[in-house]
Amino acid sequence: MRAPMPHPAADRGSATIALAAGAAVVMLLAIAVIGAVAGISGQEASACHAQPAANGAAGAIPADYLADYQKAGAAYGIPWTVLAGIGTVESDNGQSGLPGVHSGTNAFGAAGPMQVGVGGAAGDTWGGAPVHPASEHTGGYGIDGDHDGVVDVYDPGDAIPSAASFLQAHGAPGNMQAARWRSCPGRRVADQGAGAAAKP
């Protein structure tokens, strides 16, 4: 006499329960990871609004540049050290005599202490002529940060807040790395400039 064979569906109940329990654990882990990442990202974004204190490296920055970095950082929610890092790498905070820092452009079409694109390979993120009346609305990121009636890429009072405005428009402070990449696709600024002024 043959033993009765169990019905194929008889064991499905325990397999279904085990599968559902496993899927629930995986979903809970995914939710926990997503929640943790979102919490960290939110903390990073809110931390960017609190401006870092000046340290020893800030002493190498000319006082007017330091004040402009801090003012623009506070106004746009960008850590001033990021702006100072960009200014340090691009023009030694306006102290460089390289082409494009005080007049004209560099070989790629960037100008001013923050080396903003005014044409050529760098594109024209500034908008309009490198120096133009503030009443001329060009659609670029160049702004009259010092309120003197002139938008001047060579004037740190305009160039620094313009760079902060550009970074903000491209994801900062929430995604600072992406914003820095947009400002300098060669990644030189993103890698070297971000913490140059923050080093002790």
Secondary structure, 3 states (H helix, E strand, C coil): CCCCCCCHHHHHHHHHHHHHHHHHHHHHHHHHHHHHHHHHHHHHHHHHHCCCCCCHHHHHCCHHHHHHHHHHHHHHCCCHHHHHHHHHHHHCCCCCCCCCCCCCCCCCCEECCCCEECCHHHCCCCCCCCEEECCCCCCCCCCCCCCCCEEECCCHHHHHHHHHHHHHHCCCCCCHHHHHHHHCCCCHHHHHHCCHHHCC
